[in-house]
């Protein structure tokens, strides 16, 4: 259960992060309050950075680094400048007020036909961190976060729903690591209607950079062994892997889906975007989340050496879904 979100929790988190940095040799978290960033590190190696400043319309992870230190993602790109590296978003409305969180970038101040800057009238806003914990062996660390989806379509910021996250980082063998990412959207302010199509919502999405993308020579592989966008896009999978050889090192990232028995289709793109869909009844057609109800998703982001075979993607997926890393 998520804890209450208070200023005291934020102070406790900050203190705990400093303590974790000082005492553990394993994976740890650091918060830079001036840059509004949370970093995950092991030793002196940076695994990823979570960016939550108001200068961004969407909190997001960037960079996401391979075991050899190469960044897998792109933070802003053309022709889709609203893609934000590793992010969660959708288009919703409450009491007739629309919040296009997916395209929130375009709610900023327009500086050219396709370029915008803050402030953003529509956004997902980080509110607080809380509840940091660490395994005794230092191989796992976790935190919780609250965000608010809101729009300024009215005179004041208009909250649409709350997003609660539980994030766990597992340090694995050979420099590999697993980011266990769970989020819950809660209709705390009234009924929320989801109005996105089957493609334009991130549940979540990763946006792979040109070095690792299919267009850059990388390979999209599904759990059934199919490869490439044509053989994987909008079909049901348990996981998708994206791998490539860059500067002589073969590395990649897989996204795992923990299902509830409902098949999940995936969007895949050779230019670098991929991520799971919701069950068909909640994807590509409007549906309503009644006040007090919630909608959940959980994925594993496995960053690994090697390709889909040598990186043991299928084996790590089995360990993840069996709950081995939660013990």
C-alpha positions in Angstrom: 0.0 0.0 0.0 1.3 3.5 -0.8 2.2 5.6 2.2 0.8 9.1 2.9 2.7 11.8 0.9 4.0 14.5 3.1 6.9 17.0 3.3 8.2 14.9 6.1 8.4 11.9 3.8 10.4 13.9 1.3 12.9 14.9 4.1 13.1 11.3 5.2 13.8 10.1 1.7 16.6 12.7 1.3 18.2 11.6 4.6 17.9 7.9 3.7 19.4 8.5 0.3 22.5 10.1 1.9 22.7 7.2 4.3 22.4 4.6 1.5 25.2 6.3 -0.4 27.5 6.3 2.5 27.0 2.7 3.7 26.3 0.4 0.8 28.7 -1.0 -1.8 25.8 -2.2 -4.0 23.1 -0.3 -5.9 22.2 3.1 -4.4 20.1 6.2 -5.1 21.1 9.8 -5.0 18.9 12.9 -5.3 20.2 16.2 -6.8 17.7 18.7 -5.5 19.1 21.5 -7.6 18.8 19.6 -10.9 15.6 17.8 -9.8 17.1 14.4 -10.6 17.2 11.0 -9.0 20.2 8.8 -9.9 20.7 5.1 -9.5 24.3 4.0 -9.2 26.4 0.9 -8.4 29.9 1.7 -7.3 30.8 4.7 -9.4 28.8 3.6 -12.4 25.6 5.4 -13.2 22.7 3.1 -14.2 20.1 5.7 -15.0 18.9 9.2 -14.1 15.2 10.1 -13.4 14.4 13.7 -14.4 11.4 15.4 -12.7 12.0 19.2 -13.1 9.0 21.4 -14.1 11.0 22.5 -17.1 9.9 19.1 -18.6 6.3 18.4 -19.3 6.7 14.7 -18.4 9.0 13.2 -15.7 11.2 10.6 -17.5 14.2 8.4 -17.2 17.3 9.6 -19.2 19.9 8.3 -19.7 19.5 4.6 -19.3 23.0 3.2 -19.5 24.2 -0.3 -20.6 26.7 -2.3 -18.5 29.6 -0.8 -20.6 28.2 2.8 -20.0 26.5 3.5 -23.3 23.1 5.4 -23.2 20.3 3.4 -24.8 17.7 6.2 -25.1 17.0 9.6 -26.7 15.6 12.4 -24.6 14.2 14.6 -27.5 14.1 13.8 -31.1 12.6 14.7 -34.5 10.1 14.1 -36.0 8.4 13.3 -32.6 9.7 15.8 -30.1 7.0 14.8 -27.6 8.6 11.4 -27.1 10.4 11.5 -23.8 12.9 8.7 -23.5 11.2 6.4 -21.0 7.8 7.8 -20.0 4.1 7.2 -19.1 1.3 9.3 -20.6 -2.2 9.2 -22.1 -5.1 11.4 -23.1 -7.9 11.7 -20.6 -10.7 14.1 -19.6 -12.6 14.8 -16.4 -15.9 16.7 -16.3 -15.4 17.7 -19.9 -11.9 19.1 -19.3 -9.4 17.4 -21.6 -5.8 16.7 -20.6 -3.7 15.5 -23.5 -0.8 14.3 -21.4 0.7 12.3 -24.4 1.1 15.5 -26.4 1.8 17.7 -23.4 5.0 19.1 -25.0 2.8 21.0 -27.5 1.1 22.8 -24.6 4.2 24.9 -23.9 5.2 28.3 -25.4 5.6 27.9 -29.1 9.0 29.0 -30.4 8.7 27.5 -33.9 6.2 25.3 -35.8 7.4 22.2 -33.9 9.4 23.6 -31.0 7.9 24.5 -27.6 9.4 25.5 -24.2 8.1 25.8 -20.6 5.8 26.6 -19.0 3.6 23.7 -20.1 -0.2 24.1 -19.6 -0.7 20.3 -19.5 1.7 18.0 -17.8 2.4 15.1 -15.5 3.9 16.8 -12.4 6.1 15.1 -9.8 4.8 15.8 -6.3 6.9 13.7 -3.9 9.1 10.8 -3.2 8.8 8.5 -0.2 9.5 5.1 1.3 13.0 4.2 0.2 14.2 0.7 1.2 17.2 -1.4 0.6 18.0 -5.1 0.7 20.5 -6.3 3.3 22.9 -7.4 0.6 22.7 -4.0 -1.2 21.6 -5.6 -4.5 18.1 -4.1 -4.5 16.8 -0.6 -3.7 13.4 0.9 -4.1 11.4 4.1 -3.8 7.8 5.3 -4.2 6.6 8.5 -5.9 3.4 10.4 -6.4 2.7 12.4 -9.6 -0.4 14.5 -10.6 -1.7 14.7 -14.1 -3.1 18.2 -14.6 -4.0 20.8 -17.1 -4.4 24.6 -17.0 -7.4 24.6 -19.3 -9.2 26.3 -16.5 -8.0 29.5 -14.7 -6.0 27.3 -12.2 -4.3 24.0 -12.4 -6.9 21.4 -12.9 -6.0 17.9 -11.5 -7.1 15.0 -13.7 -5.8 12.0 -11.7 -3.0 10.9 -9.5 -0.2 8.5 -10.5 1.5 6.4 -7.8 4.7 4.6 -8.6 6.8 1.9 -7.0 10.2 1.6 -8.5 12.7 -1.2 -7.6 16.3 -1.5 -9.0 17.9 -4.9 -8.9 21.6 -5.3 -9.5 22.2 -8.6 -11.4 25.2 -10.5 -12.6 27.8 -9.2 -15.0 26.8 -5.6 -14.7 23.3 -6.2 -15.8 20.3 -4.7 -13.9 16.6 -4.8 -13.8 14.3 -1.8 -13.2 11.0 -3.1 -11.8 8.5 -0.3 -12.7 4.9 -0.3 -11.4 2.4 2.5 -11.6 -1.2 3.0 -10.6 -3.5 5.7 -12.0 -6.1 6.7 -9.5 -9.3 8.7 -10.2 -9.1 10.7 -7.0 -10.8 13.8 -8.3 -13.8 12.3 -10.1 -14.6 10.0 -13.1 -11.9 10.0 -15.7 -12.5 9.1 -19.3 -9.6 7.7 -21.3 -9.9 8.8 -25.0 -6.6 7.8 -26.7 -6.4 5.6 -29.7 -4.6 2.2 -29.7 -1.2 3.8 -30.5 -0.8 7.2 -28.9 -0.4 6.4 -25.2 2.7 5.2 -23.4 2.1 2.3 -21.0 5.1 2.9 -20.8 7.2 3.5 -23.9 11.0 3.4 -24.4 12.5 5.5 -27.1 15.7 3.8 -28.2 18.4 6.1 -29.7 19.8 5.8 -33.3 22.8 3.7 -32.2 20.6 0.9 -30.9 17.5 1.3 -33.0 16.4 -0.9 -35.8 17.2 1.8 -38.2 20.7 1.9 -36.7 21.2 -1.9 -37.1 19.6 -3.1 -33.9 17.2 -6.0 -33.7 13.7 -6.1 -32.2 13.0 -9.6 -30.9 9.8 -11.0 -29.2 9.4 -13.8 -26.7 8.3 -16.1 -29.6 11.5 -15.4 -31.6 9.9 -13.1 -34.2 12.1 -10.2 -35.2 11.5 -6.7 -36.7 8.6 -4.3 -36.6 6.5 -6.1 -39.2 6.5 -9.4 -37.3 6.0 -7.9 -33.8 3.9 -4.7 -34.1 0.4 -4.7 -32.5 0.7 -8.5 -31.8 0.6 -10.2 -28.4 3.9 -10.8 -26.6 5.2 -11.4 -23.1 8.3 -9.4 -23.8 10.2 -7.4 -26.4 14.0 -7.0 -26.6 16.0 -4.4 -28.5 19.8 -5.2 -29.0 22.7 -4.0 -31.1 26.4 -4.1 -31.4 27.9 -0.6 -30.8 31.7 0.0 -30.8 32.3 -3.7 -30.6 30.0 -4.3 -27.6 26.7 -6.2 -28.0 24.1 -4.9 -25.5 20.5 -4.2 -25.2 17.3 -3.7 -23.2 14.2 -5.8 -22.8 10.8 -4.8 -21.5 8.9 -7.5 -19.6 5.1 -7.5 -19.2 3.5 -9.0 -16.1 0.0 -9.9 -17.3 -3.2 -10.6 -15.5 -4.3 -13.3 -17.9 -5.3 -10.8 -20.6 -3.2 -10.9 -23.8 -1.3 -7.6 -24.4 -0.4 -6.3 -27.8 2.8 -4.3 -28.2 3.7 -1.3 -30.3 7.2 -1.7 -32.0 9.0 0.7 -34.3 12.3 0.3 -36.2 13.0 3.9 -35.4 13.2 3.0 -31.7 9.9 3.2 -29.8 8.3 0.2 -28.2 6.0 -0.7 -25.3 2.9 -2.7 -24.3 -0.7 -1.9 -24.8 -3.5 -2.3 -22.3 -6.0 -5.2 -22.7 -8.0 -4.8 -25.9 -11.2 -3.7 -24.1 -9.2 -0.7 -22.7 -7.1 0.1 -25.8 -8.1 2.0 -28.9 -11.6 2.7 -27.6 -12.9 5.1 -24.9 -13.5 3.8 -21.4 -14.2 5.4 -18.0 -12.3 5.0 -14.7 -14.9 5.9 -12.0 -14.1 8.0 -9.1 -12.0 6.1 -6.6 -11.1 3.4 -9.1 -7.5 2.6 -10.3 -5.7 1.3 -13.3 -2.4 -0.6 -12.9 0.6 -1.6 -14.9 3.9 -3.3 -14.1 6.8 -3.9 -16.3 10.4 -4.9 -15.9 13.2 -3.1 -17.8 16.1 -5.4 -18.2 19.4 -3.8 -19.3 21.9 -6.5 -20.3 25.2 -7.4 -22.0 24.9 -9.5 -25.2 22.0 -10.0 -27.5 18.7 -11.6 -26.7 20.3 -15.1 -26.4 23.6 -14.4 -24.7 21.9 -11.8 -22.5 19.6 -14.6 -21.3 16.5 -12.5 -21.7 14.0 -15.4 -21.6 15.6 -16.8 -18.4 15.6 -13.4 -16.6 11.9 -12.9 -17.6 11.1 -16.3 -16.0 12.9 -15.2 -12.8 11.2 -11.9 -12.8 7.6 -13.2 -13.3 8.3 -15.9 -10.7 9.0 -13.2 -8.1 12.6 -14.3 -7.6 13.9 -10.7 -7.3 11.3 -9.8 -4.7 12.6 -12.4 -2.2 
